[in-house]
Structure formats: C-alpha cells, structure tokens
C-alpha cells in the first residue's frame, strides 16, 4: 500500500521589474461551505532568503500547523523568526 502524500502549497520566486524579487507562497484555502480559494502571500525578498530552502524554512512550520488544525478558515501569517 502506498503512503499518502500531502502538498501544502508551492513556493515560487516572483520577479519584479520595479522592485526587488520576492518569494511567494501559494496555497488553497477551504471555507466552511466547502469552496476552495487560491491564496498567496509574500514570504520575503530574495535578498533576505537567497535560496529556496531558506524561504521554505520560514513556511514549513506554519503550513503544517494550519493543516493540522480543525479551523479551516483561520488567518495564516508567515513571518520570519
């Protein structure tokens, strides 16, 4: 039997012409009615977190805890430690 896998979202580098490049975390959020909405939040600049692994460390814990909680419509905040 295969082990179940869960994807918590995706992290991409967003290139900006006028300002610094940033890391963007995109995920789906389910409402109480069962509808799913695509959400995104900016993690930080590429200057702050030069590699993708550095940026993933910031969202690793909040993404896991938000999936484990039963509150599906709570506010999620991703901040640097």
VMD Tcl script that draws the C-alpha trace (Angstrom):
set ca {
  {0.00 0.00 0.00}
  {1.35 3.41 -0.96}
  {1.87 6.08 1.62}
  {-0.38 9.14 1.27}
  {1.30 12.37 0.31}
  {0.15 15.86 1.04}
  {1.15 19.04 -0.72}
  {0.81 22.15 1.39}
  {1.32 24.70 -1.37}
  {4.02 25.93 -3.68}
  {6.85 28.39 -3.30}
  {7.90 30.42 -6.33}
  {10.21 33.32 -7.00}
  {8.32 36.31 -8.36}
  {10.44 38.62 -10.50}
  {9.64 42.32 -10.25}
  {10.90 44.91 -12.69}
  {10.47 47.92 -10.44}
  {11.31 46.44 -7.04}
  {13.19 43.51 -5.52}
  {12.39 39.90 -6.40}
  {10.31 38.14 -3.73}
  {9.37 34.62 -2.65}
  {5.64 33.94 -2.99}
  {3.82 31.10 -1.20}
  {0.62 29.95 -2.96}
  {-1.94 27.60 -1.41}
  {-5.61 26.68 -1.41}
  {-7.92 27.57 1.44}
  {-11.23 25.79 2.05}
  {-14.17 27.71 3.53}
  {-16.84 26.32 5.84}
  {-19.14 25.96 2.82}
  {-16.61 23.70 1.10}
  {-15.47 26.17 -1.56}
  {-11.76 26.39 -2.29}
  {-9.95 29.65 -2.97}
  {-6.42 30.16 -4.23}
  {-4.46 32.35 -1.81}
  {-0.94 33.75 -1.90}
  {1.33 35.56 0.48}
  {4.76 37.11 0.20}
  {7.37 35.43 2.39}
  {10.26 37.87 1.92}
  {12.74 39.18 -0.60}
  {15.37 37.12 -2.37}
  {17.97 39.31 -0.64}
  {16.63 38.14 2.76}
  {16.40 34.46 1.74}
  {18.87 33.79 -1.10}
  {17.92 30.12 -1.63}
  {14.60 28.36 -1.92}
  {15.50 26.19 1.07}
  {15.89 29.28 3.27}
  {12.44 30.50 2.26}
  {10.91 27.04 2.78}
  {12.14 27.01 6.38}
  {10.00 30.07 7.08}
  {6.77 28.49 5.83}
  {7.46 24.93 6.94}
  {6.03 25.08 10.47}
  {3.00 27.37 9.84}
  {1.93 25.33 6.81}
  {1.96 22.09 8.77}
  {0.18 23.53 11.79}
  {-2.51 25.17 9.65}
  {-3.30 21.80 8.04}
  {-3.42 20.02 11.40}
  {-5.88 22.41 13.00}
  {-9.59 21.84 12.57}
  {-10.28 25.54 11.91}
  {-10.31 25.74 8.12}
  {-10.91 29.49 7.87}
  {-8.34 30.83 10.30}
  {-5.96 33.64 9.49}
  {-2.49 32.47 8.48}
  {0.54 34.65 9.00}
  {4.01 33.79 7.78}
  {6.78 35.75 9.41}
  {10.50 35.47 9.74}
  {11.66 34.09 13.10}
}
mol new
graphics top color blue
foreach p $ca { graphics top sphere $p radius 0.5 }
foreach p [lrange $ca 0 end-1] q [lrange $ca 1 end] { graphics top cylinder $p $q radius 0.2 }
display resetview
